[in-house]
Amino acid sequence: MPKTTIVLEPPPGEIVSARLVGILSLFIDEQGRVQRVDAEEPTLPPAFEQVAREAFMAAEFSPGEVDGRAVKSHQRVEVVFDYMP
């Protein structure tokens, strides 16, 4: 779980005229840092995917736990850019 809210803004110069949805896989280490982000289906347009990757790579998470011990974890997240009026 992220320690703070992750808010995504569209890439500079890009206008969202539809709802864009993608799935990302986050690989988080024992300290709660995202080590890798992989795109899954459906994928976002490249510029939007890059913004999402950067936001999640910069976020700090609570590490996973097994028997009270911090462990690596894998989370799938749905990413949505929706700026329809």
C-alpha positions, 0 to 999 in steps of 0.5 A, a space after each residue: 500500500 502506498 504511504 501517500 496518495 499517488 495523483 497522476 497528471 497527463 503528460 505536458 502538452 497531452 490532452 485527454 479526450 477519453 478515459 484511458 485505462 492501463 494495468 501496471 505491475 509493481 515490484 516492491 522491495 523489502 524497504 517499500 521501494 518500487 524496483 520495477 514497473 511492467 505494463 500489462 494489458 490493457 496498455 496506456 499510450 506511451 507518454 501516459 505510461 511513462 508518467 504513470 511509471 515515474 509516479 509509481 517509481 517515486 512513491 514509497 510503499 509499506 513493504 509486504 510482510 510474512 510472519 512479521 518480517 518485511 518481504 518483497 511484493 508484487 502488486 497490480 494496479 489499475 491506472 486511470 486518466 479520466 478528464 471527461 467533463 
